[in-house]
Amino acid sequence: MFILELIVSTITSLLFLFFLVTSLGMEGTGNPLVGPGVFPSILSSIILICSILWLIDSAVAFHRSRKSIETKEVSVSMQGLFHLSNESRRLAIIIILTVLYILVLMPLVGFVISTSIFLFISVMLFYGKWSVALIVAFSLSLVMYVLFQFVLHLPMPR
């Protein structure tokens, strides 16, 4: 479990470091506090800090677990490379779903349909009730569509 958390937190940290560097490189048109890279920079910084804290916490927990195993000299059975707890499986599934949602589903069917599918699967994974998943997926997709089209007067993301 700790090794998976170390790997995922490292990947997350590197990914959001890349996002931060990319968003800082966006050129503004005037005031540097009001430009296209301000919000992505703020969001990337916050998530980067959280993922670094997660990495540190995972490393400390991993070190403590190794230390306790060495001092107790308990024989630990090898559980295999892909033996994951339910939490780890859900985390891995959400990461895979997010990547598929962004890289495959959004370009194929657009924002509204792909978001509905992603939300439905995510809610089913964590909550498990079809009715709740359907209501959440449909209502959030509808709210985002109305927000973009009628409130912000912006085209839907592609």
C-alpha positions, -999 to 999 in steps of 0.1 A, spaced: 0 0 0 28 24 9 47 17 -22 16 25 -44 11 57 -25 47 67 -30 45 60 -67 11 78 -72 21 108 -50 54 111 -69 36 110 -103 11 135 -91 38 159 -78 57 157 -111 25 162 -131 14 193 -112 49 206 -113 47 204 -150 13 221 -150 27 249 -128 56 255 -150 34 255 -181 9 278 -166 36 302 -154 48 303 -190 14 316 -204 17 351 -217 -7 376 -204 -20 407 -222 -13 433 -195 -17 430 -158 1 398 -146 -25 393 -119 -53 390 -145 -42 366 -172 -48 332 -187 -22 315 -164 -33 329 -130 -60 304 -121 -41 273 -134 -10 286 -115 -29 289 -82 -46 256 -86 -14 238 -97 5 253 -67 -22 242 -42 -23 206 -56 15 204 -59 18 214 -22 -8 188 -12 8 161 -33 43 168 -19 28 166 16 12 133 6 46 121 -7 63 130 26 35 114 46 37 82 25 75 81 28 74 85 66 47 57 68 67 35 45 99 40 66 80 33 99 65 1 85 99 -11 73 114 -2 107 87 -21 126 92 -51 104 129 -51 109 127 -47 147 100 -74 152 116 -98 127 82 -109 116 81 -131 85 61 -113 59 45 -133 32 49 -120 -4 15 -109 -15 25 -104 -51 30 -72 -71 -7 -65 -79 -22 -74 -45 -41 -42 -36 -65 -33 -9 -100 -20 -18 -88 16 -12 -58 11 -35 -79 -5 -62 -104 24 -61 -75 48 -63 -60 30 -93 -94 28 -110 -100 65 -105 -66 74 -119 -72 52 -150 -107 65 -154 -95 101 -152 -68 95 -178 -93 78 -201 -119 106 -195 -94 133 -205 -75 117 -233 -100 94 -249 -136 102 -240 -136 140 -242 -122 142 -277 -146 115 -289 -180 125 -275 -175 159 -261 -176 174 -226 -212 169 -215 -215 132 -224 -180 122 -213 -185 141 -180 -218 123 -174 -202 89 -181 -172 97 -159 -194 110 -130 -217 80 -132 -189 55 -131 -171 74 -103 -202 76 -81 -210 40 -87 -175 30 -77 -177 49 -44 -214 49 -35 -227 19 -54 -263 30 -60 -275 33 -96 -302 59 -88 -278 82 -69 -251 78 -96 -276 86 -124 -290 117 -105 -255 130 -97 -242 125 -132 -272 140 -150 -277 170 -126 -240 180 -125 -237 177 -163 -268 198 -167 -256 224 -142 -222 227 -160 -239 230 -194 -263 258 -182 -234 275 -164 -212 276 -196 -240 283 -221 -263 307 -203 -244 323 -174 -208 326 -187 -218 326 -224 -188 304 -233 -186 274 -256 -184 241 -239 -149 227 -234 -137 204 -261 
